[in-house]
Amino acid sequence: VQLVESGGGLVQAGGSLRLSCKTSGFTFDAYDIGWFRQAPGKEREGVSVIRRRHGTIGYADSVKGRFTMSTDSARNTVYLEMNNLKPDDTARYYCDADEAAWEPLRVAAVTMFDYWGQGIQVTVSR
């Protein structure tokens, strides 16, 4: 299983970035896929998750209305569109995956998925 993130960088507050996560090694549509982030000195925070068996996407309250997760099954790729970025969004962002759960997962659960990428840094300046 491989997940490779790209698209991070430095942006001013109020700006936008789109992260991509190219996946391979598993059946894309049969896995729950999520994004989590971790800032220095802080715990991992679930950002979003696509729940395959339920056809829903969940978001953390801290990003709801600003971030949008999407998928492209033809490219086995997931995206995280981040708008109106804030300095508090500064963190290393990871995409991760696990076999689709029967129950609808809380967003926080993505921090415990079995497979994740190397992460990509997002820095939001004031």
BELSUL-V140058 format. One record per backbone hydrogen bond with DSSP energy under -1.0 kcal/mol. NH is the residue of the N-H (numbers start at 1). CO is the residue of the C=O. E is the energy in kcal/mol with one decimal. If there is no record, write none. Layout:
[[NH,CO,E] [NH,CO,E]]
This chain:
[[2,24,-2.8] [4,22,-2.3] [6,20,-2.1] [9,121,-1.2] [11,123,-2.6] [13,125,-2.2] [14,85,-3.2] [15,12,-2.3] [17,82,-2.1] [19,80,-2.6] [20,6,-2.7] [21,78,-2.3] [22,4,-2.5] [23,76,-2.8] [24,2,-2.0] [30,27,-2.0] [31,28,-1.1] [32,98,-2.1] [33,50,-1.0] [34,96,-2.8] [35,48,-2.4] [36,94,-2.5] [37,45,-2.3] [38,92,-2.1] [42,39,-2.4] [45,37,-2.7] [47,35,-3.1] [48,35,-1.7] [49,58,-1.9] [50,33,-2.8] [51,56,-3.3] [55,51,-1.6] [56,51,-1.3] [58,49,-2.6] [60,47,-2.4] [63,60,-1.6] [64,60,-1.4] [66,63,-2.5] [67,63,-2.2] [68,81,-2.5] [70,79,-1.8] [72,77,-2.8] [77,72,-1.9] [78,21,-2.1] [79,70,-3.0] [80,19,-2.3] [81,68,-3.2] [82,17,-3.3] [83,66,-2.0] [85,15,-2.4] [89,86,-2.3] [90,87,-1.9] [91,122,-2.0] [92,38,-2.5] [93,120,-3.2] [94,36,-3.3] [96,34,-2.4] [97,115,-2.7] [98,32,-2.0] [100,30,-2.1] [109,106,-1.4] [110,107,-1.8] [111,108,-1.5] [112,109,-2.1] [113,110,-1.5] [115,97,-2.0] [117,95,-2.0] [120,93,-2.2] [122,91,-2.6] [123,9,-2.8] [125,11,-2.4]]
